[in-house]
């Protein structure tokens, strides 16, 4: 079975993000106004551009770009 171009880009973005959907992550530095270093959340999706959609423990959802908002996966 062959993968289409969009599927290939999505797979590449997921690999580059370094986390799986459902993983718990922790921000390593402040990112924007609402997100602070140490904030934790659950990865809910990764788009073809590499943006990681996260449901944060503080009660809101916000997407982050791993290139400008470094994070690490933590054991749940």
Secondary structure, 3 states (H helix, E strand, C coil): CCCCHHHHHHHHHHHHHCCCCCCEEEECCCECCCECCCCEEEEEEECCCCEEEEEECCCCEEEEECCCCCEEEECC
